[in-house]
Amino acid sequence: MTGADARIARRLAIRGRVQGVGYRVWLRDVATARGLHGWVRNRRDGSVEAAVCGEPAAIESLIAAAHVGPALARVTHVDVDVVAVFETPADVEIRATA
C-alpha cells in the first residue's frame, strides 16, 4: 500500500497534568511535523483528546511522544483507539473544549 491507502487513524485520550501547560499546541506542532492531519482539544474532564490520520510510522511516533508531552506536562496515561480514516484539512487544528 502507498499514499492514501496506507493511511490509518487513531484517537488519543491523554490524561495527567495536560491542560494549562501548552499540551494542545505542542501536540499540534508534533503531529504537523510528522505530516499528520486531524485535530486536538481539551476535554472538560481535564484530559486532552486528539484524532490524527496519516502514515502508520508517523502515528506510532506521535503516540510515543504523547506519553512524554511538553516540559510542564505530566502525562499519566494515553488511551489509543482505532478509528476510521477521515478527511481533514492539510494540518492539525485546535478545536474548542468539549
VMD Tcl script that draws the C-alpha trace (Angstrom):
set ca {
  {0.00 0.00 0.00}
  {1.12 3.51 -0.73}
  {-0.28 7.02 -0.49}
  {-3.79 7.39 0.88}
  {-4.23 3.60 1.00}
  {-1.53 3.34 3.70}
  {-3.12 5.92 5.99}
  {-4.51 4.96 9.36}
  {-6.33 6.98 12.01}
  {-6.18 6.95 15.80}
  {-7.98 8.76 18.62}
  {-5.86 9.62 21.65}
  {-7.08 10.49 25.13}
  {-4.22 11.89 27.19}
  {-4.55 12.15 30.97}
  {-2.49 13.75 33.70}
  {-1.42 17.38 34.01}
  {-2.08 18.16 30.36}
  {-4.17 21.34 30.46}
  {-2.69 24.76 31.09}
  {0.81 23.57 30.13}
  {0.77 24.08 26.35}
  {-0.03 20.44 25.56}
  {-2.51 21.11 22.73}
  {-0.19 23.47 20.86}
  {2.75 21.12 21.44}
  {0.78 18.09 20.17}
  {-0.42 20.05 17.12}
  {3.16 21.02 16.29}
  {4.49 17.49 16.80}
  {1.72 15.98 14.65}
  {2.19 18.58 11.91}
  {5.95 17.97 11.86}
  {5.21 14.28 11.25}
  {2.90 15.05 8.32}
  {-0.29 14.08 10.18}
  {-3.73 15.62 9.84}
  {-6.53 15.93 12.37}
  {-7.47 17.88 15.47}
  {-6.74 18.30 19.19}
  {-8.87 19.73 22.02}
  {-9.20 19.96 25.78}
  {-11.90 17.92 27.47}
  {-13.95 19.18 30.40}
  {-12.67 16.24 32.49}
  {-9.12 17.69 32.36}
  {-7.81 15.41 29.62}
  {-6.70 16.25 26.08}
  {-8.24 14.44 23.12}
  {-6.84 14.20 19.61}
  {-7.71 12.46 16.38}
  {-4.95 12.03 13.82}
  {-4.72 10.49 10.39}
  {-1.64 9.62 8.35}
  {1.17 7.15 7.83}
  {1.40 4.36 10.45}
  {5.01 5.08 11.44}
  {4.24 8.77 11.94}
  {1.25 7.96 14.15}
  {3.28 5.49 16.23}
  {5.95 8.15 16.67}
  {3.31 10.67 17.77}
  {1.85 8.21 20.28}
  {5.29 7.64 21.79}
  {5.84 11.41 22.05}
  {2.36 11.90 23.57}
  {3.41 9.79 26.57}
  {6.05 12.44 27.36}
  {4.48 15.72 26.26}
  {5.95 19.21 26.66}
  {8.23 20.12 29.57}
  {5.50 21.25 32.01}
  {3.15 18.32 31.34}
  {2.96 15.21 33.47}
  {1.31 12.50 31.38}
  {-0.09 9.61 33.40}
  {-1.94 7.69 30.68}
  {-2.56 7.68 26.93}
  {-5.55 5.71 25.61}
  {-5.38 4.93 21.89}
  {-8.40 3.83 19.88}
  {-8.53 2.78 16.22}
  {-10.90 4.97 14.23}
  {-11.88 5.12 10.57}
  {-9.63 7.12 8.26}
  {-11.10 10.59 7.89}
  {-10.56 13.61 5.65}
  {-9.24 16.81 7.20}
  {-7.54 19.98 6.09}
  {-3.80 19.66 5.46}
  {-2.88 20.37 9.08}
  {-3.84 19.71 12.69}
  {-6.37 22.16 14.10}
  {-7.00 23.08 17.71}
  {-10.70 22.74 18.46}
  {-12.85 24.19 21.23}
  {-13.14 22.36 24.56}
  {-15.72 19.57 24.53}
}
mol new
graphics top color blue
foreach p $ca { graphics top sphere $p radius 0.5 }
foreach p [lrange $ca 0 end-1] q [lrange $ca 1 end] { graphics top cylinder $p $q radius 0.2 }
display resetview
